[in-house]
């Protein structure tokens, strides 16, 4: 009778443990990348009431008989992960991604340099791809761990440099306004900027500057005589340039010397109409004014394709070889092969790196760590990192996150059978107690 009570208690403990597993599965039904657990029973130890014996064929001997065993209930056999891929859930973030396959992301604290041995790296495995970039330009997940993969090899992945036109910004150039030209109808003056003089009939300072811009923009002509406004022998030619006004400052009187006028100034930009470098910029046939800022332009330079080495490392925004600074990435894209592309502030496609996927020989040998991380257990078997290629490890789906693979209908049915099993085991204890009570009452 006592053995039946021991078996009942063992059954209660086993069913309570299964209910713990079911409760954990249901609690994580909305946890990204969660893999449900299955609880498996096994019967507990046995004692032999009658040992087995072998038969004998000697005359007068008896045949053999089987052992008679009494069990002591049930206990846990194993608690296993179910590593099926969860359903995809759409995300509004392009840097959120999921693995459509059996692989794992490789994440963890900083490992200096590059490496190939995943098992000895001390890093974690993860199925959750909620990625972003930290203040140092590294790719990290939402738990602050670095994401590992294949960085762009130095000297590759440089975007195309488009051809640009030469551009010259003239700053604080003095504007000379002549006196009214005698006998001019309508009244006219001569405005001179940077040694180029043109006739204007305007009286407002800004309008006079606009007259100058209109006269020289895209035209070929002659300087105006500063006294008469008539053309002089000095020729100017801006037909190959566009000229734009940036800023102007009206002329004024010096407050310390009212009799001394301060001439107005103007800033404007001269841009060549064709792209390519200009090594000898000219201004009406001679050098530009000294107060200018020069951008000589350049020819188109073809980019270089990104090359990803086979060694693992952190993924970081590369450095622009032209500026010595990291590219200013404005938007992101992750392709199916794990390639991470960014678009910089010049609308150029910049390769950032390629995600790694880890394959595990025995996924049930992984052990849960904090959050949604796994550590590589002693029984996990061979673990290696590969580039996503559409094989069993899977591909990357950007803009999606993996939902938990918990089957609520199955969990609730398991809950019912577990509850009934718990009740049945508790009944064994109750009945055993009643039998012991009857035995005690016999003595009375």
FISE-273089 format. One record per residue (C-alpha): y, z, x. Coordinates in nm, 2 decimals. Last residue first. Example, Ala and Ser with C-alpha at 12.3 -4.5 7.8 and 13.67 -1.06 7.14 Angstrom:
BEGIN
+--------+--------+--------+
:      Y :      Z :      X :
+--------+--------+--------+
:  -0.11 :   0.71 :   1.37 :
:  -0.45 :   0.78 :   1.23 :
+--------+--------+--------+
//
This chain:
BEGIN
+--------+--------+--------+
:      Y :      Z :      X :
+--------+--------+--------+
:  -0.10 :   1.71 :  -0.94 :
:  -0.28 :   1.53 :  -0.67 :
:  -0.32 :   1.22 :  -0.89 :
:   0.06 :   1.23 :  -0.94 :
:   0.11 :   1.15 :  -0.57 :
:  -0.11 :   0.85 :  -0.60 :
:   0.07 :   0.73 :  -0.91 :
:   0.41 :   0.76 :  -0.73 :
:   0.27 :   0.56 :  -0.44 :
:   0.17 :   0.29 :  -0.69 :
:   0.53 :   0.30 :  -0.84 :
:   0.68 :   0.27 :  -0.49 :
:   0.46 :  -0.03 :  -0.42 :
:   0.58 :  -0.19 :  -0.75 :
:   0.94 :  -0.13 :  -0.66 :
:   0.89 :  -0.27 :  -0.30 :
:   0.72 :  -0.58 :  -0.43 :
:   1.00 :  -0.62 :  -0.69 :
:   1.25 :  -0.63 :  -0.41 :
:   1.05 :  -0.91 :  -0.26 :
:   1.07 :  -1.10 :  -0.59 :
:   1.44 :  -1.05 :  -0.62 :
:   1.51 :  -1.18 :  -0.27 :
:   1.29 :  -1.48 :  -0.34 :
:   1.49 :  -1.54 :  -0.67 :
:   1.82 :  -1.52 :  -0.48 :
:   1.69 :  -1.75 :  -0.21 :
:   1.58 :  -2.00 :  -0.48 :
:   1.92 :  -1.99 :  -0.65 :
:   2.11 :  -2.01 :  -0.32 :
:   1.90 :  -2.31 :  -0.21 :
:   2.00 :  -2.48 :  -0.53 :
:   2.37 :  -2.40 :  -0.46 :
:   2.34 :  -2.53 :  -0.11 :
:   2.17 :  -2.86 :  -0.22 :
:   2.44 :  -2.93 :  -0.47 :
:   2.71 :  -2.83 :  -0.22 :
:   2.59 :  -3.08 :   0.04 :
:   2.77 :  -2.97 :   0.36 :
:   2.85 :  -3.26 :   0.60 :
:   3.20 :  -3.13 :   0.67 :
:   3.46 :  -3.40 :   0.67 :
:   3.53 :  -3.63 :   0.96 :
:   3.90 :  -3.73 :   1.01 :
:   4.05 :  -4.08 :   0.96 :
:   4.36 :  -4.26 :   1.09 :
:   4.17 :  -4.41 :   1.39 :
:   3.80 :  -4.47 :   1.36 :
:   3.64 :  -4.44 :   1.70 :
:   3.29 :  -4.60 :   1.76 :
:   2.95 :  -4.46 :   1.78 :
:   2.72 :  -4.27 :   2.02 :
:   2.43 :  -4.48 :   1.88 :
:   2.60 :  -4.80 :   2.01 :
:   2.94 :  -4.93 :   1.91 :
:   3.08 :  -4.93 :   2.26 :
:   3.27 :  -4.61 :   2.30 :
:   3.29 :  -4.55 :   2.68 :
:   3.02 :  -4.31 :   2.80 :
:   2.98 :  -3.95 :   2.90 :
:   2.65 :  -3.79 :   2.98 :
:   2.44 :  -3.49 :   2.85 :
:   2.07 :  -3.46 :   2.95 :
:   1.89 :  -3.18 :   2.77 :
:   2.04 :  -2.94 :   2.52 :
:   1.79 :  -2.67 :   2.60 :
:   2.01 :  -2.47 :   2.84 :
:   2.31 :  -2.49 :   2.60 :
:   2.61 :  -2.72 :   2.63 :
:   2.89 :  -2.55 :   2.46 :
:   3.02 :  -2.66 :   2.12 :
:   3.37 :  -2.64 :   1.99 :
:   3.49 :  -2.62 :   1.63 :
:   3.67 :  -2.29 :   1.66 :
:   3.52 :  -2.07 :   1.92 :
:   3.18 :  -2.16 :   2.06 :
:   2.87 :  -2.29 :   1.88 :
:   2.57 :  -2.36 :   2.10 :
:   2.42 :  -2.70 :   2.17 :
:   2.04 :  -2.73 :   2.20 :
:   2.03 :  -2.87 :   1.84 :
:   2.20 :  -3.18 :   1.99 :
:   1.90 :  -3.26 :   2.20 :
:   1.97 :  -3.56 :   2.43 :
:   2.34 :  -3.52 :   2.40 :
:   2.58 :  -3.82 :   2.42 :
:   2.94 :  -3.77 :   2.51 :
:   3.21 :  -4.00 :   2.40 :
:   3.51 :  -4.07 :   2.63 :
:   3.86 :  -4.17 :   2.51 :
:   4.04 :  -4.45 :   2.69 :
:   4.38 :  -4.43 :   2.85 :
:   4.76 :  -4.49 :   2.79 :
:   4.79 :  -4.87 :   2.77 :
:   5.16 :  -4.95 :   2.70 :
:   5.25 :  -5.22 :   2.44 :
:   5.62 :  -5.30 :   2.47 :
:   5.88 :  -5.23 :   2.19 :
:   6.15 :  -5.14 :   2.44 :
:   6.14 :  -4.78 :   2.33 :
:   5.77 :  -4.77 :   2.41 :
:   5.46 :  -4.86 :   2.20 :
:   5.15 :  -4.67 :   2.29 :
:   4.79 :  -4.77 :   2.31 :
:   4.48 :  -4.55 :   2.34 :
:   4.16 :  -4.73 :   2.39 :
:   3.87 :  -4.55 :   2.23 :
:   3.66 :  -4.87 :   2.17 :
:   3.75 :  -4.86 :   1.80 :
:   4.13 :  -4.87 :   1.89 :
:   4.37 :  -4.57 :   1.89 :
:   4.74 :  -4.65 :   1.82 :
:   5.06 :  -4.46 :   1.90 :
:   5.43 :  -4.48 :   1.84 :
:   5.76 :  -4.41 :   2.02 :
:   5.63 :  -4.37 :   2.38 :
:   5.91 :  -4.33 :   2.64 :
:   5.71 :  -4.44 :   2.95 :
:   5.69 :  -4.17 :   3.22 :
:   5.97 :  -4.19 :   3.48 :
:   5.98 :  -4.37 :   3.82 :
:   6.21 :  -4.62 :   3.65 :
:   6.05 :  -4.96 :   3.74 :
:   5.70 :  -4.82 :   3.81 :
:   5.69 :  -4.68 :   3.46 :
:   5.47 :  -4.37 :   3.49 :
:   5.16 :  -4.34 :   3.28 :
:   5.12 :  -4.11 :   2.97 :
:   4.83 :  -3.88 :   3.04 :
:   4.46 :  -3.87 :   2.98 :
:   4.26 :  -3.60 :   3.16 :
:   3.99 :  -3.72 :   3.39 :
:   3.64 :  -3.88 :   3.38 :
:   3.52 :  -4.13 :   3.64 :
:   3.41 :  -4.48 :   3.54 :
:   3.75 :  -4.64 :   3.61 :
:   3.97 :  -4.79 :   3.34 :
:   4.15 :  -5.12 :   3.42 :
:   4.46 :  -5.21 :   3.21 :
:   4.57 :  -5.58 :   3.22 :
:   4.87 :  -5.67 :   3.44 :
:   5.19 :  -5.79 :   3.30 :
:   5.36 :  -6.13 :   3.36 :
:   5.71 :  -6.12 :   3.50 :
:   5.99 :  -6.31 :   3.32 :
:   6.30 :  -6.38 :   3.54 :
:   6.57 :  -6.13 :   3.60 :
:   6.93 :  -6.03 :   3.51 :
:   7.22 :  -5.95 :   3.75 :
:   7.32 :  -5.63 :   3.57 :
:   7.67 :  -5.55 :   3.71 :
:   7.92 :  -5.29 :   3.62 :
:   8.28 :  -5.40 :   3.67 :
:   8.60 :  -5.26 :   3.82 :
:   8.62 :  -5.49 :   4.11 :
:   8.72 :  -5.79 :   3.90 :
:   8.45 :  -6.07 :   3.93 :
:   8.44 :  -6.31 :   4.22 :
:   8.60 :  -6.66 :   4.21 :
:   8.55 :  -6.97 :   4.00 :
:   8.70 :  -6.85 :   3.68 :
:   8.49 :  -6.53 :   3.72 :
:   8.18 :  -6.59 :   3.91 :
:   7.84 :  -6.42 :   3.95 :
:   7.65 :  -6.52 :   4.26 :
:   7.30 :  -6.39 :   4.24 :
:   7.23 :  -6.47 :   3.88 :
:   6.88 :  -6.38 :   3.77 :
:   6.72 :  -6.53 :   3.46 :
:   6.80 :  -6.58 :   3.10 :
:   7.06 :  -6.83 :   2.96 :
:   7.37 :  -6.74 :   2.76 :
:   7.52 :  -6.52 :   3.04 :
:   7.67 :  -6.20 :   2.91 :
:   8.03 :  -6.10 :   2.98 :
:   8.11 :  -5.75 :   2.84 :
:   8.46 :  -5.61 :   2.76 :
:   8.66 :  -5.30 :   2.83 :
:   9.04 :  -5.32 :   2.78 :
:   9.35 :  -5.16 :   2.91 :
:   9.71 :  -5.13 :   2.79 :
:   9.99 :  -5.10 :   3.04 :
:  10.17 :  -4.77 :   3.11 :
:  10.55 :  -4.82 :   3.07 :
:  10.79 :  -4.66 :   3.32 :
:  11.13 :  -4.57 :   3.16 :
:  10.99 :  -4.26 :   3.00 :
:  10.89 :  -4.11 :   3.33 :
:  10.69 :  -3.79 :   3.28 :
:  10.57 :  -3.89 :   2.93 :
:  10.46 :  -4.23 :   3.07 :
:  10.50 :  -4.48 :   2.78 :
:  10.22 :  -4.65 :   2.61 :
:  10.00 :  -4.96 :   2.61 :
:   9.71 :  -4.95 :   2.36 :
:   9.36 :  -4.88 :   2.49 :
:   9.07 :  -5.12 :   2.42 :
:   8.70 :  -5.09 :   2.37 :
:   8.39 :  -5.31 :   2.37 :
:   8.52 :  -5.67 :   2.32 :
:   8.25 :  -5.94 :   2.36 :
:   8.23 :  -6.24 :   2.59 :
:   7.94 :  -6.48 :   2.57 :
:   7.88 :  -6.69 :   2.88 :
:   7.79 :  -7.05 :   2.99 :
:   8.11 :  -7.20 :   2.85 :
:   8.32 :  -6.95 :   3.04 :
:   8.51 :  -7.21 :   3.25 :
:   8.85 :  -7.14 :   3.40 :
:   9.09 :  -7.40 :   3.56 :
:   9.40 :  -7.31 :   3.76 :
:   9.63 :  -7.62 :   3.74 :
:   9.86 :  -7.46 :   3.48 :
:   9.86 :  -7.50 :   3.10 :
:  10.20 :  -7.43 :   2.94 :
:  10.27 :  -7.07 :   2.81 :
:  10.63 :  -7.11 :   2.95 :
:  10.66 :  -6.80 :   3.16 :
:  10.31 :  -6.68 :   3.23 :
:  10.19 :  -7.05 :   3.27 :
:   9.87 :  -7.07 :   3.08 :
:   9.54 :  -7.08 :   3.26 :
:   9.34 :  -7.39 :   3.21 :
:   9.05 :  -7.49 :   2.99 :
:   8.67 :  -7.47 :   2.93 :
:   8.56 :  -7.28 :   2.63 :
:   8.26 :  -7.07 :   2.52 :
:   8.48 :  -6.76 :   2.48 :
:   8.81 :  -6.81 :   2.67 :
:   9.05 :  -6.88 :   2.38 :
:   8.88 :  -6.66 :   2.13 :
:   8.87 :  -6.37 :   2.37 :
:   9.24 :  -6.41 :   2.44 :
:   9.33 :  -6.43 :   2.07 :
:   9.12 :  -6.12 :   2.01 :
:   9.32 :  -5.94 :   2.28 :
:   9.65 :  -6.04 :   2.10 :
:   9.50 :  -5.92 :   1.77 :
:   9.43 :  -5.58 :   1.93 :
:   9.79 :  -5.55 :   2.06 :
:   9.95 :  -5.66 :   1.73 :
:  10.22 :  -5.92 :   1.77 :
:  10.01 :  -6.24 :   1.76 :
:  10.13 :  -6.58 :   1.87 :
:   9.91 :  -6.59 :   2.18 :
:   9.90 :  -6.82 :   2.48 :
:   9.63 :  -6.76 :   2.75 :
:   9.63 :  -6.61 :   3.10 :
:   9.32 :  -6.54 :   3.31 :
:   9.39 :  -6.32 :   3.61 :
:   9.16 :  -6.04 :   3.49 :
:   9.34 :  -6.02 :   3.15 :
:   9.67 :  -6.20 :   3.09 :
:   9.84 :  -6.24 :   2.75 :
:  10.13 :  -6.50 :   2.73 :
:  10.37 :  -6.47 :   2.44 :
:  10.45 :  -6.67 :   2.13 :
:  10.72 :  -6.70 :   1.86 :
:  10.63 :  -6.98 :   1.61 :
:  10.79 :  -7.18 :   1.74 :
:  10.86 :  -7.11 :   2.11 :
:  11.22 :  -7.16 :   2.22 :
:  11.19 :  -6.91 :   2.50 :
:  10.84 :  -6.75 :   2.55 :
:  10.85 :  -6.39 :   2.44 :
:  10.79 :  -6.15 :   2.73 :
:  10.45 :  -6.13 :   2.88 :
:  10.16 :  -5.89 :   2.79 :
:   9.94 :  -5.78 :   3.08 :
:   9.61 :  -5.62 :   3.00 :
:   9.47 :  -5.40 :   3.28 :
:   9.09 :  -5.39 :   3.30 :
:   8.95 :  -5.05 :   3.22 :
:   8.58 :  -5.15 :   3.25 :
:   8.44 :  -5.50 :   3.28 :
:   8.08 :  -5.50 :   3.18 :
:   7.87 :  -5.78 :   3.35 :
:   7.55 :  -5.91 :   3.21 :
:   7.29 :  -6.15 :   3.37 :
:   7.03 :  -6.25 :   3.12 :
:   6.69 :  -6.10 :   3.08 :
:   6.34 :  -6.24 :   3.12 :
:   6.07 :  -6.02 :   2.97 :
:   5.87 :  -5.78 :   3.19 :
:   5.51 :  -5.78 :   3.08 :
:   5.35 :  -5.44 :   3.06 :
:   5.18 :  -5.27 :   3.35 :
:   4.83 :  -5.17 :   3.26 :
:   4.72 :  -5.18 :   3.63 :
:   4.87 :  -5.04 :   3.95 :
:   4.71 :  -4.70 :   3.92 :
:   4.39 :  -4.71 :   3.71 :
:   4.45 :  -4.61 :   3.35 :
:   4.29 :  -4.28 :   3.27 :
:   3.93 :  -4.26 :   3.14 :
:   3.84 :  -3.97 :   2.91 :
:   3.91 :  -3.61 :   2.86 :
:   4.12 :  -3.44 :   2.60 :
:   4.31 :  -3.13 :   2.72 :
:   4.27 :  -2.82 :   2.50 :
:   4.56 :  -2.69 :   2.29 :
:   4.36 :  -2.61 :   1.98 :
:   4.52 :  -2.91 :   1.80 :
:   4.38 :  -3.15 :   2.06 :
:   4.55 :  -3.26 :   2.37 :
:   4.67 :  -3.58 :   2.54 :
:   4.89 :  -3.51 :   2.83 :
:   5.26 :  -3.61 :   2.85 :
:   5.39 :  -3.29 :   3.00 :
:   5.54 :  -3.16 :   2.67 :
:   5.21 :  -3.21 :   2.49 :
:   5.08 :  -3.52 :   2.33 :
:   4.87 :  -3.51 :   2.00 :
:   4.51 :  -3.53 :   1.88 :
:   4.32 :  -3.41 :   1.58 :
:   3.99 :  -3.57 :   1.67 :
:   3.73 :  -3.31 :   1.56 :
:   3.36 :  -3.36 :   1.67 :
:   3.39 :  -3.14 :   1.98 :
:   3.22 :  -3.08 :   2.31 :
:   3.34 :  -2.82 :   2.55 :
:   3.42 :  -2.82 :   2.92 :
:   3.25 :  -2.62 :   3.20 :
:   3.24 :  -2.93 :   3.42 :
:   2.88 :  -2.89 :   3.53 :
:   2.72 :  -3.05 :   3.23 :
:   2.97 :  -3.33 :   3.22 :
:   2.91 :  -3.44 :   3.58 :
:   3.13 :  -3.75 :   3.64 :
:   3.45 :  -3.61 :   3.79 :
:   3.82 :  -3.68 :   3.84 :
:   4.09 :  -3.46 :   3.99 :
:   4.18 :  -3.11 :   3.87 :
:   4.00 :  -2.99 :   3.56 :
:   4.24 :  -2.85 :   3.30 :
:   4.10 :  -2.65 :   3.01 :
:   3.87 :  -2.81 :   2.75 :
:   3.78 :  -3.13 :   2.57 :
:   3.50 :  -3.39 :   2.56 :
:   3.47 :  -3.57 :   2.23 :
:   3.12 :  -3.59 :   2.09 :
:   2.88 :  -3.88 :   2.01 :
:   2.64 :  -3.92 :   1.71 :
:   2.82 :  -4.21 :   1.53 :
:   3.14 :  -4.29 :   1.35 :
:   3.35 :  -4.06 :   1.56 :
:   3.68 :  -3.95 :   1.40 :
:   4.05 :  -4.00 :   1.46 :
:   4.39 :  -3.85 :   1.41 :
:   4.64 :  -4.01 :   1.64 :
:   4.75 :  -4.25 :   1.36 :
:   4.85 :  -3.96 :   1.14 :
:   4.85 :  -4.01 :   0.76 :
:   4.48 :  -3.91 :   0.75 :
:   4.20 :  -4.06 :   0.54 :
:   3.87 :  -3.86 :   0.50 :
:   3.55 :  -4.00 :   0.64 :
:   3.22 :  -3.85 :   0.51 :
:   3.03 :  -3.63 :   0.75 :
:   2.79 :  -3.77 :   1.02 :
:   2.45 :  -3.61 :   1.02 :
:   2.39 :  -3.34 :   1.28 :
:   2.21 :  -3.08 :   1.06 :
:   2.22 :  -2.77 :   1.28 :
:   1.91 :  -2.55 :   1.29 :
:   1.84 :  -2.19 :   1.22 :
:   1.48 :  -2.12 :   1.34 :
:   1.16 :  -1.93 :   1.24 :
:   1.33 :  -1.63 :   1.07 :
:   1.10 :  -1.36 :   0.93 :
:   0.83 :  -1.33 :   0.67 :
:   0.59 :  -1.05 :   0.54 :
:   0.35 :  -0.83 :   0.72 :
:   0.03 :  -1.03 :   0.70 :
:  -0.33 :  -0.91 :   0.63 :
:  -0.61 :  -1.09 :   0.80 :
:  -0.99 :  -1.14 :   0.72 :
:  -1.16 :  -1.32 :   1.00 :
:  -1.43 :  -1.58 :   0.92 :
:  -1.80 :  -1.54 :   0.91 :
:  -2.09 :  -1.65 :   1.14 :
:  -2.46 :  -1.68 :   1.03 :
:  -2.72 :  -1.41 :   1.06 :
:  -3.01 :  -1.37 :   1.31 :
:  -3.38 :  -1.35 :   1.21 :
:  -3.48 :  -1.64 :   1.43 :
:  -3.21 :  -1.74 :   1.67 :
:  -2.96 :  -1.98 :   1.52 :
:  -2.66 :  -1.75 :   1.57 :
:  -2.33 :  -1.74 :   1.39 :
:  -1.99 :  -1.67 :   1.54 :
:  -1.79 :  -1.37 :   1.44 :
:  -1.44 :  -1.33 :   1.30 :
:  -1.28 :  -0.99 :   1.29 :
:  -1.25 :  -0.80 :   0.96 :
:  -0.92 :  -0.63 :   0.86 :
:  -0.73 :  -0.83 :   1.12 :
:  -0.36 :  -0.76 :   1.15 :
:  -0.09 :  -1.03 :   1.11 :
:   0.26 :  -1.08 :   1.24 :
:   0.54 :  -1.25 :   1.04 :
:   0.53 :  -1.57 :   0.84 :
:   0.79 :  -1.83 :   0.92 :
:   1.11 :  -1.91 :   0.75 :
:   1.36 :  -2.19 :   0.83 :
:   1.74 :  -2.17 :   0.77 :
:   1.93 :  -2.50 :   0.77 :
:   2.29 :  -2.52 :   0.91 :
:   2.57 :  -2.75 :   0.81 :
:   2.78 :  -2.94 :   1.07 :
:   3.15 :  -2.89 :   1.04 :
:   3.37 :  -3.19 :   1.16 :
:   3.67 :  -3.08 :   0.97 :
:   3.62 :  -2.76 :   0.77 :
:   3.64 :  -2.81 :   0.40 :
:   3.28 :  -2.70 :   0.31 :
:   3.31 :  -2.43 :   0.57 :
:   3.27 :  -2.13 :   0.34 :
:   2.98 :  -2.31 :   0.17 :
:   2.79 :  -2.35 :   0.50 :
:   2.86 :  -1.99 :   0.60 :
:   2.73 :  -1.86 :   0.26 :
:   2.41 :  -2.06 :   0.30 :
:   2.35 :  -1.91 :   0.64 :
:   2.42 :  -1.56 :   0.52 :
:   2.18 :  -1.63 :   0.22 :
:   1.91 :  -1.72 :   0.47 :
:   1.97 :  -1.39 :   0.65 :
:   1.94 :  -1.20 :   0.33 :
:   1.62 :  -1.39 :   0.25 :
:   1.47 :  -1.28 :   0.58 :
:   1.58 :  -0.92 :   0.55 :
:   1.44 :  -0.90 :   0.19 :
:   1.11 :  -1.06 :   0.30 :
:   1.07 :  -0.81 :   0.59 :
:   1.13 :  -0.53 :   0.34 :
:   0.87 :  -0.67 :   0.11 :
:   0.62 :  -0.71 :   0.39 :
:   0.67 :  -0.35 :   0.49 :
:   0.63 :  -0.24 :   0.13 :
:   0.30 :  -0.43 :   0.11 :
:   0.18 :  -0.27 :   0.43 :
:   0.24 :   0.08 :   0.29 :
:   0.00 :   0.00 :   0.00 :
+--------+--------+--------+
//
